[in-house]
C-alpha cells in the first residue's frame, strides 16, 4: 500500500519522494559527466575544482535524504528540505558558472516542478518565489559588486537594462512553470478522486449484481417450503385446541415466517424485478400515506417530530407508485433506527432545479462515519443491529432505474441527509 503524509492541499506520496531523490541523482550525474566531457575535449579550459566539490557534496546530501526516506517519517519536511537544498545548490552552480551570464539558471525549473508534483501546487509557487529571490540577489550582488565574481573572466560588465531583462525573464519562467504545475496537480487530483469514486461505484454495482444472483437462488429454494410451513401452521392453529402457551408459540412461528417472507421479497427485487406499470402519480400522496402507515404501526411515535413540506407540496410524476413506496419506507425506517431516543425527521420536496425533481429525507440521529458511508449502498452491509443491509441498496437501484442520483451527507452525531434528484419523466415506461 502506498504511504502518504498529509499536507495543506493533499498528500505527499512516499513513492514520489523516492523518485525525486532518483531524479536528483540523474541530474547531478548529467552535470558531472558534462563537466568531464568539456574538460577532456577542451584542454585549454581551466579546471573548476569547486564545481566538482559541489557535485560531490550534493551526492553526500542525496545519501542523507535517501537515509531519511528509508526511515519513512517526516515526508513533508523532507520534501521541503530537498527543494530548498536544491535551490541553494543551483544558485551555487549559477555563481560558479558565470553568475548572471550563466545559462544554468534554467535548472531552477526542476525543483519548482518537483515541489508542485511531490508536495502541492502551493509549494510550487513557494519554490518559484524562493528561486526568484535567490537568482535576483545573486544577479544584483554581482552587478553592483556586493558579491565578487568567481573568476576574473566572469566580471563582464553589462548594462543595467540587460541585467534586469535577464532577471525578469527568469522570474517569468519560474512563475509560469509554477502556475502550470499548480493547474496540472489540481487536474490530476480531481482525476484521481473521480477514478476512486468510479471504483467505488463499480464495486457497488458488482455487489448488487452478485446479490441478485444469490437472491434468485435462495428465494426459489426457500419460498415454497416456507409458504407450506406457514399455511400448515395456520390450519393447525384453527383446528386444534391449544393452550395459551401453544398459541403464543404458533404466533411466533407465523410472525417469523412472515419476516423471512419479507426478506425474500426484498431479495427478489434484486434478482427478478417484476414488470412495472408506470402512470401519473403524486409523490406527496405516496409519502403522506407511508408516514400514516408508520404512525399507525407505532414506529413514528411522539418522540420523533416530523417537519417539512411533504403534505403541502404538489409533486406530480410519471412512474410506479410501488417503487416510491419502497423508497420512502426504507429511508424513513433508517431515519427512525438512527434516532432511538427520538429527534426530528424532515421530509421535504425542495424547489426543483431546472427540470429535476428533488426529495429530501433528513434526521438528527447518530450519523455515519466516512468508513460507513463508503459501504452505504452495498447489499448485506447494514449499520444497524439486526439489519439486513438491503434497504438502501434497493433505494439506490430504483433511483438508478429512473436515471437519477442519490447524495448522502452525514457526520457522526450530526444526523444524516439523503437527497434524491430525479429527472422529470415523460409518459413512457423506463426500460426494465
C-alpha positions as CSV (number, residue, x, y, z in Angstrom):
1,X,0.0,0.0,0.0
2,X,1.3,3.5,-0.9
3,X,2.3,5.6,2.1
4,X,1.1,9.2,2.3
5,X,1.6,12.1,4.6
6,X,-1.0,14.9,4.6
7,X,-0.2,18.5,3.6
8,X,-2.4,21.5,3.4
9,X,-3.7,20.6,0.0
10,X,-3.2,16.9,-0.5
11,X,-0.9,14.1,0.3
12,X,2.9,13.5,-0.1
13,X,3.3,10.0,-1.5
14,X,6.3,8.0,-0.4
15,X,6.9,6.8,-4.0
16,X,7.1,10.4,-5.3
17,X,9.7,11.4,-2.7
18,X,11.8,8.4,-3.7
19,X,11.5,9.3,-7.4
20,X,12.5,12.9,-6.6
21,X,15.7,11.5,-5.0
22,X,16.4,9.4,-8.0
23,X,15.9,12.2,-10.5
24,X,18.2,14.5,-8.5
25,X,20.9,11.8,-8.8
26,X,20.3,11.7,-12.6
27,X,20.7,15.5,-12.9
28,X,23.8,15.6,-10.8
29,X,25.4,12.8,-12.8
30,X,24.5,14.5,-16.0
31,X,26.2,17.7,-14.8
32,X,29.2,15.8,-13.6
33,X,29.6,13.9,-16.9
34,X,29.1,17.1,-18.9
35,X,31.8,18.9,-17.0
36,X,34.2,16.0,-17.5
37,X,33.5,15.9,-21.2
38,X,34.0,19.6,-21.6
39,X,37.3,19.3,-19.6
40,X,38.6,16.5,-21.8
41,X,37.5,17.9,-25.1
42,X,38.9,21.4,-24.4
43,X,42.4,21.1,-22.8
44,X,42.6,24.9,-22.7
45,X,39.6,25.0,-20.3
46,X,40.7,25.7,-16.8
47,X,39.6,23.1,-14.2
48,X,36.9,24.1,-11.8
49,X,37.6,22.2,-8.5
50,X,34.8,23.9,-6.5
51,X,32.3,22.7,-9.1
52,X,33.4,19.1,-8.5
53,X,33.4,19.6,-4.8
54,X,29.9,20.9,-5.0
55,X,28.8,17.9,-7.0
56,X,30.4,15.5,-4.5
57,X,28.7,17.4,-1.6
58,X,25.4,17.1,-3.4
59,X,25.9,13.3,-3.7
60,X,26.6,13.2,0.0
61,X,23.4,15.1,0.8
62,X,21.5,12.8,-1.5
63,X,22.7,9.9,0.6
64,X,21.4,11.6,3.7
65,X,18.0,12.2,2.0
66,X,17.8,8.5,1.0
67,X,18.5,7.6,4.6
68,X,15.7,9.9,5.8
69,X,13.4,8.4,3.1
70,X,14.2,4.9,4.4
71,X,13.1,6.0,7.8
72,X,9.7,6.6,6.4
73,X,8.8,9.6,8.6
74,X,8.6,13.3,8.0
75,X,8.0,13.0,4.3
76,X,6.6,16.6,4.1
77,X,9.5,18.1,5.9
78,X,11.9,16.0,3.9
79,X,10.4,17.1,0.6
80,X,10.5,20.8,1.6
81,X,14.1,20.4,2.7
82,X,15.1,18.8,-0.6
83,X,13.5,21.6,-2.6
84,X,15.3,24.3,-0.5
85,X,18.6,22.4,-0.7
86,X,18.3,22.0,-4.5
87,X,17.6,25.7,-5.0
88,X,20.6,26.7,-2.9
89,X,22.7,24.1,-4.8
90,X,21.6,25.5,-8.2
91,X,22.3,29.1,-7.0
92,X,25.9,27.9,-6.3
93,X,26.2,26.3,-9.7
94,X,25.0,29.5,-11.4
95,X,27.6,31.5,-9.4
96,X,30.4,29.1,-10.3
97,X,29.5,29.0,-14.0
98,X,29.5,32.7,-14.6
99,X,26.8,34.4,-12.5
100,X,24.3,36.5,-14.4
101,X,26.0,35.5,-17.7
102,X,25.4,31.8,-16.9
103,X,22.8,29.8,-18.7
104,X,22.5,27.3,-15.8
105,X,19.6,29.2,-14.2
106,X,17.3,27.0,-16.2
107,X,18.0,24.4,-13.5
108,X,15.7,26.3,-11.1
109,X,12.8,24.9,-13.1
110,X,13.4,21.3,-11.9
111,X,12.9,22.0,-8.1
112,X,9.8,24.1,-9.0
113,X,8.3,21.2,-11.0
114,X,9.3,18.7,-8.2
115,X,7.7,20.9,-5.5
116,X,4.4,21.1,-7.5
117,X,4.3,17.4,-8.2
118,X,5.6,15.9,-5.0
119,X,4.1,18.3,-2.4
120,X,1.4,20.6,-3.8
121,X,0.6,23.4,-6.2
122,X,1.2,26.0,-3.4
123,X,4.6,24.5,-2.7
124,X,5.4,25.0,-6.4
125,X,4.7,28.8,-6.1
126,X,6.8,28.9,-2.9
127,X,9.7,27.3,-4.8
128,X,9.3,29.8,-7.7
129,X,9.3,32.7,-5.2
130,X,12.5,31.4,-3.5
131,X,14.1,30.8,-6.9
132,X,13.3,34.4,-7.9
133,X,14.8,35.8,-4.6
134,X,18.0,33.7,-4.9
135,X,18.6,34.5,-8.5
136,X,17.7,38.1,-8.1
137,X,20.0,38.6,-5.1
138,X,22.9,36.8,-6.9
139,X,22.5,38.9,-10.1
140,X,22.1,42.2,-8.3
141,X,25.0,41.4,-5.9
142,X,27.4,40.6,-8.8
143,X,26.3,43.6,-10.9
144,X,26.6,46.1,-8.0
145,X,29.8,44.5,-6.6
146,X,28.4,43.2,-3.3
147,X,29.3,39.6,-4.5
148,X,32.7,39.2,-6.2
149,X,32.8,37.3,-9.4
150,X,34.1,33.8,-9.1
151,X,36.6,34.2,-11.9
152,X,38.0,37.4,-13.4
153,X,36.6,36.5,-16.8
154,X,33.1,36.4,-15.3
155,X,33.4,40.1,-14.4
156,X,31.9,41.1,-17.7
157,X,30.2,44.5,-17.4
158,X,26.7,44.6,-18.8
159,X,24.1,47.3,-18.8
160,X,21.6,47.6,-16.0
161,X,18.8,47.1,-18.6
162,X,20.3,43.8,-19.8
163,X,20.7,42.6,-16.3
164,X,17.0,43.5,-15.4
165,X,15.7,41.8,-18.6
166,X,17.6,38.6,-17.7
167,X,16.1,38.7,-14.2
168,X,12.5,39.4,-15.3
169,X,12.7,36.7,-18.0
170,X,13.9,34.2,-15.4
171,X,11.2,35.2,-13.0
172,X,8.5,34.9,-15.6
173,X,9.6,31.4,-16.5
174,X,9.7,30.4,-12.8
175,X,6.1,31.6,-12.1
176,X,4.7,30.3,-15.4
177,X,6.1,26.9,-14.6
178,X,4.7,27.1,-11.1
179,X,1.2,28.1,-12.4
180,X,1.2,25.3,-15.0
181,X,2.2,22.8,-12.4
182,X,-0.5,24.0,-10.0
183,X,-3.1,23.6,-12.7
184,X,-1.8,20.2,-13.6
185,X,-1.7,19.0,-10.0
186,X,-5.3,20.2,-9.5
187,X,-6.4,18.3,-12.6
188,X,-4.6,15.2,-11.5
189,X,-6.1,15.4,-8.0
190,X,-9.6,15.7,-9.5
191,X,-9.0,12.9,-11.9
192,X,-7.7,10.7,-9.1
193,X,-10.8,11.4,-7.0
194,X,-13.1,10.7,-9.9
195,X,-11.3,7.4,-10.5
196,X,-11.7,6.4,-6.9
197,X,-15.4,7.3,-7.0
198,X,-15.8,5.3,-10.2
199,X,-14.1,2.3,-8.5
200,X,-16.5,2.5,-5.5
201,X,-19.4,2.8,-7.9
202,X,-18.2,-0.2,-9.9
203,X,-17.8,-2.2,-6.6
204,X,-21.3,-1.4,-5.5
205,X,-22.8,-2.4,-8.9
206,X,-20.8,-5.6,-8.9
207,X,-22.1,-6.5,-5.4
208,X,-25.7,-5.6,-6.4
209,X,-25.3,-7.9,-9.4
210,X,-23.9,-10.7,-7.1
211,X,-26.7,-10.1,-4.6
212,X,-29.2,-10.6,-7.4
213,X,-27.8,-13.9,-8.4
214,X,-27.6,-15.1,-4.8
215,X,-31.1,-13.8,-4.1
216,X,-32.7,-15.7,-7.0
217,X,-31.1,-19.0,-5.9
218,X,-32.0,-18.6,-2.3
219,X,-35.5,-17.3,-2.8
220,X,-36.6,-20.2,-5.1
221,X,-35.2,-22.7,-2.7
222,X,-36.9,-21.3,0.4
223,X,-40.1,-19.6,-0.8
224,X,-42.3,-22.6,-1.5
225,X,-41.3,-24.7,1.6
226,X,-41.8,-21.5,3.8
227,X,-45.3,-21.0,2.3
228,X,-46.2,-24.6,3.0
229,X,-45.0,-24.3,6.7
230,X,-46.9,-21.1,7.2
231,X,-50.1,-22.4,5.7
232,X,-49.9,-25.6,7.7
233,X,-49.4,-23.7,11.0
234,X,-52.4,-21.5,10.3
235,X,-54.6,-24.6,9.6
236,X,-53.4,-26.3,12.8
237,X,-53.9,-23.2,14.8
238,X,-57.6,-23.0,13.7
239,X,-58.4,-26.7,14.0
240,X,-56.5,-27.8,17.2
241,X,-57.4,-27.0,20.8
242,X,-54.3,-25.3,22.0
243,X,-53.2,-23.9,25.3
244,X,-52.3,-20.2,25.6
245,X,-48.6,-21.0,25.5
246,X,-49.0,-23.2,22.4
247,X,-51.0,-20.4,20.6
248,X,-48.2,-18.0,21.5
249,X,-45.6,-20.3,20.1
250,X,-47.6,-20.7,16.8
251,X,-48.0,-16.9,16.6
252,X,-44.2,-16.6,16.9
253,X,-43.8,-19.2,14.1
254,X,-46.2,-17.2,11.8
255,X,-44.6,-13.9,12.7
256,X,-41.1,-15.2,11.9
257,X,-42.3,-16.8,8.7
258,X,-43.7,-13.5,7.6
259,X,-40.4,-11.8,8.4
260,X,-38.5,-14.3,6.3
261,X,-41.0,-13.9,3.5
262,X,-40.5,-10.2,3.5
263,X,-36.7,-10.7,3.3
264,X,-37.3,-13.0,0.3
265,X,-39.4,-10.3,-1.4
266,X,-36.5,-7.9,-0.9
267,X,-34.1,-10.4,-2.4
268,X,-36.3,-10.9,-5.4
269,X,-36.4,-7.1,-6.0
270,X,-32.7,-7.6,-7.0
271,X,-32.9,-10.8,-9.0
272,X,-36.3,-10.8,-10.7
273,X,-37.8,-7.3,-10.8
274,X,-41.4,-7.5,-11.8
275,X,-42.5,-5.7,-14.9
276,X,-43.6,-2.3,-13.5
277,X,-46.7,-0.4,-14.6
278,X,-46.0,3.4,-14.9
279,X,-48.6,6.0,-14.6
280,X,-49.1,9.6,-13.5
281,X,-48.7,9.7,-9.7
282,X,-48.3,12.3,-7.0
283,X,-45.3,11.7,-4.7
284,X,-46.9,13.9,-2.0
285,X,-49.8,11.4,-1.6
286,X,-47.4,8.4,-1.5
287,X,-45.1,9.9,1.1
288,X,-48.1,11.0,3.2
289,X,-49.6,7.5,3.1
290,X,-46.2,6.0,4.1
291,X,-46.0,8.3,7.1
292,X,-49.5,7.4,8.2
293,X,-48.8,3.7,8.0
294,X,-45.7,4.1,10.1
295,X,-47.6,6.2,12.6
296,X,-50.4,3.7,12.8
297,X,-47.9,0.9,13.5
298,X,-46.3,2.9,16.3
299,X,-42.9,3.3,14.7
300,X,-43.3,7.1,14.3
301,X,-44.4,7.9,17.8
302,X,-44.4,11.2,19.8
303,X,-40.6,11.0,20.3
304,X,-40.0,11.9,16.7
305,X,-41.1,15.3,15.4
306,X,-41.9,15.4,11.7
307,X,-41.1,18.6,9.8
308,X,-41.1,19.6,6.1
309,X,-43.5,20.5,3.3
310,X,-44.3,16.9,2.4
311,X,-48.1,17.4,2.9
312,X,-48.4,20.8,1.2
313,X,-46.3,20.4,-1.9
314,X,-47.8,19.2,-5.2
315,X,-45.3,16.8,-6.8
316,X,-46.7,15.2,-9.9
317,X,-44.5,12.5,-11.5
318,X,-44.7,9.7,-14.0
319,X,-43.6,6.4,-12.5
320,X,-44.5,3.5,-10.4
321,X,-46.2,4.1,-7.1
322,X,-44.9,0.8,-5.5
323,X,-41.3,1.7,-6.2
324,X,-41.7,5.1,-4.5
325,X,-43.4,3.4,-1.5
326,X,-40.2,1.3,-1.2
327,X,-38.0,4.4,-1.4
328,X,-39.9,6.3,1.3
329,X,-40.4,3.3,3.5
330,X,-36.7,2.3,3.6
331,X,-35.5,5.9,4.0
332,X,-37.9,6.7,6.9
333,X,-37.2,3.3,8.6
334,X,-33.5,4.0,8.5
335,X,-34.1,7.5,10.0
336,X,-36.2,6.0,12.8
337,X,-33.5,3.5,13.6
338,X,-30.9,6.3,13.7
339,X,-33.0,8.1,16.4
340,X,-33.8,5.5,19.1
341,X,-34.1,8.3,21.7
342,X,-36.2,10.5,19.4
343,X,-35.4,13.5,17.3
344,X,-36.5,15.5,14.2
345,X,-37.4,14.0,10.9
346,X,-37.5,16.3,7.9
347,X,-39.5,15.3,4.8
348,X,-39.3,17.8,2.0
349,X,-39.7,18.3,-1.7
350,X,-37.2,21.1,-2.3
351,X,-37.7,23.6,-5.1
352,X,-36.8,21.8,-8.4
353,X,-33.7,22.8,-10.2
354,X,-34.2,23.1,-14.0
355,X,-36.2,20.0,-14.9
356,X,-35.2,17.9,-11.9
357,X,-37.3,16.7,-9.1
358,X,-35.8,16.5,-5.6
359,X,-36.7,14.5,-2.5
360,X,-35.0,15.2,0.9
361,X,-35.1,12.9,4.0
362,X,-33.1,14.2,6.9
363,X,-32.8,13.1,10.5
364,X,-31.0,14.3,13.6
365,X,-29.8,10.8,14.6
366,X,-26.4,9.3,15.2
367,X,-25.0,10.0,11.7
368,X,-22.3,8.0,10.0
369,X,-18.5,7.8,9.8
370,X,-16.6,8.2,6.5
371,X,-15.9,4.5,6.5
372,X,-19.6,3.6,6.9
373,X,-20.5,6.0,4.1
374,X,-18.2,4.1,1.7
375,X,-20.2,0.9,2.2
376,X,-23.6,2.6,2.4
377,X,-25.2,1.1,-0.7
378,X,-23.5,-2.3,-0.6
379,X,-26.1,-5.1,-0.2
380,X,-26.0,-7.1,3.1
381,X,-23.9,-4.3,4.7
382,X,-26.0,-2.8,7.5
383,X,-25.1,-0.2,10.0
384,X,-27.9,-1.3,12.4
385,X,-28.2,-4.2,14.7
386,X,-30.3,-7.0,13.1
387,X,-30.4,-5.0,9.8
388,X,-30.4,-7.0,6.6
389,X,-28.5,-4.3,4.7
390,X,-30.9,-4.2,1.7
391,X,-33.0,-1.1,2.3
392,X,-30.6,1.5,0.8
393,X,-29.4,-0.9,-1.8
394,X,-33.0,-1.2,-3.1
395,X,-33.4,2.6,-2.9
396,X,-30.2,3.0,-4.9
397,X,-31.3,0.5,-7.5
398,X,-34.7,2.2,-8.0
399,X,-33.1,5.7,-8.3
400,X,-30.6,4.3,-10.9
401,X,-33.5,2.8,-12.9
402,X,-35.0,6.3,-13.1
403,X,-31.6,7.7,-14.2
404,X,-31.4,9.8,-11.0
405,X,-28.8,10.3,-8.4
406,X,-28.7,10.0,-4.6
407,X,-26.4,12.1,-2.4
408,X,-25.8,11.4,1.3
409,X,-24.4,14.0,3.7
410,X,-23.7,12.7,7.2
411,X,-21.4,13.3,10.2
412,X,-21.1,11.3,13.4
413,X,-23.7,12.6,16.0
414,X,-24.8,15.3,13.5
415,X,-27.5,13.5,11.7
416,X,-28.0,12.4,8.1
417,X,-29.4,14.0,4.9
418,X,-30.4,11.9,1.9
419,X,-31.1,13.9,-1.2
420,X,-32.6,12.2,-4.3
421,X,-32.6,14.0,-7.6
422,X,-34.8,12.6,-10.4
423,X,-35.2,13.9,-14.0
424,X,-38.8,14.6,-14.9
425,X,-40.2,11.8,-17.0
426,X,-42.4,11.8,-20.0
427,X,-45.3,9.4,-20.4
428,X,-43.2,6.5,-21.4
429,X,-42.1,3.5,-19.3
430,X,-38.4,3.1,-18.5
431,X,-36.5,0.1,-19.6
432,X,-36.9,-2.8,-17.1
